[in-house]
Amino acid sequence: MNNIKIPMLDLKAQYTCIKPKIDKAVEDVFESQYFILGPKVEELEAKIAHYSEASHAVGVSSGTDALLICLMALDIEPDDEVITTPFSFFSTAGVISRLNAIPKFVDIDPVTYNLEPKKLKSAITRRTKAVIPVHLFGQCVDMDPILELSSQHQLPVIEDAAQSIGAQYKNRKAGSMGDLGIFSFFPSKNLGGAGDGGMVTTQNPSLYEKLKILRVHGSQQKYYHKMVGGNFRLDALQAAVLLVKLQYLDSWSEKRCQNASHYNQLFERSGLIKKGLVKTPKTVYKDSGDPNHHIFNQYTIRAQSRDKLRAHLQDQGISTAIYYPVPFHLQECYQDLGYLKGDFPEAEKASQEVLSLPVFPELTCDQQEYIVDKIKEFYS
Ligand SMILES: *Cc1c(COP(=O)(O)O)cnc(C)c1O
C-alpha cells in the first residue's frame, strides 16, 4: 500500500499562501468590533459588482439565502411556478418550495449539464413567474435563448452563479445577464469564505433597494417594517476574508483551467476517450468565436462503471465526488410534485455517470498523472 492522499480540495495549502493577509484582515475586524454589515461588507459589494459587471450587489448570509431573497424580492407567491433545472445543488429548488411555490423542471443539455434552452418553452405556463438557470460546475448556461424567451413572456431571470463567479458567456460575466444573479461564498466555491456567505447582483435599481430592505427584516427605518423580510445579513468577518481572497480569484481560477486542460490532454493520450470509457468535460459556445470562460469549480467526467471506478480511486487515496447522485424530481421530498422516473432522462443519466475529480489550484501535474494512471489501471 502506498500512502498517497489526494483530496478534492486543499484549503490548508491556500491558507498557508495568504495567511498573513487573512490574519491581519480578521484582526482588523476584531479591533473595530463591527461585526454585521458595515464598511467591509459595502466594500465587498462594490468590488463584486465591479468584478461581475453588475450594477449593484447585496451581501447576504449564504448562496441559499441569496436565492430565497431574490424570489421574495420578485413577490413569488404560493402556487406560482418557477422553472429551473433538475440537476443542481438542492438549494436551487428548495428555495422555491420554501415560499410554497412550485418548482418546474426542464431537462439538461448532456454536454454542459445546464438547463436545455430548447426545452424551456414548453414548460412555461400562465402560472410561471420566474426562471432560474444554473451555471453548473463553473460554465455558463446558453443564456441568449433563455433571456429572449423570458423577455417575450416577461419572466424575470435569476442566474444561479453559486459555482461560477468570474465565468463568462459571450463576453458577459456570470451574474450580469439576468435581472438578478447570485453567488455563494461557501468555502468550497472558487471564492470561499471562512463560513457561510453569499451575494445577490442586480441590474435593477428598484430590486436593489428592495433586497436591502428584505435583508434586514423588511425595515428601512429600524423597528418600522415595510414588508416581511428576514435576517439575511453578511458578516464583516466574512467580507474581510473575501476581500483578501478576491485579489487571488482570477489566478486561482486560471490554475483550475490549466489543470482542466492538462487532464484533457492526459485523457486524450490514455486512449480511454476513444474506447468510450470516459468523456471529458466540454467548454462550449466556442463556435461563434466569442470568449466563453469556464472557471472549473468542478472538473466532471462521465465514466463507465462510475461507482466501481470511484471505489477503486478511493482505495488508491484519490478523493472524488458525485455532483449530483439524485436529480431533484426523484428526491424523496419531491414525490408530491408528481414527477416520474424517466421524466428527465438526461439529468437521470448524468446522475449515474458523472464523477468530479480534484481540480483545485494547488493540484500538481504529477498528482494529475497519478489520477489518470489509476483510472486507466481500473479499466485495463
Ligand atoms: C453552493 C450552491 C448553492 C448554495 O450556496 P450556499 O452558500 O451553500 O447556501 C446554490 N446553488 C448552487 C448551484 C450551489 O452550488
The ligand as an ORCA input file, in Angstrom:
! r2SCAN-3c Opt
* xyz 0 1
  C     -23.445     26.078     -3.305
  C     -24.634     26.271     -4.131
  C     -25.765     26.966     -3.676
  C     -25.965     27.361     -2.257
  O     -24.972     28.114     -1.680
  P     -24.771     28.080     -0.078
  O     -23.850     29.247      0.123
  O     -24.139     26.786      0.248
  O     -26.082     28.272      0.581
  C     -26.799     27.206     -4.574
  N     -26.744     26.775     -5.844
  C     -25.684     26.088     -6.311
  C     -25.685     25.664     -7.732
  C     -24.606     25.797     -5.477
  O     -23.583     25.090     -5.949
*
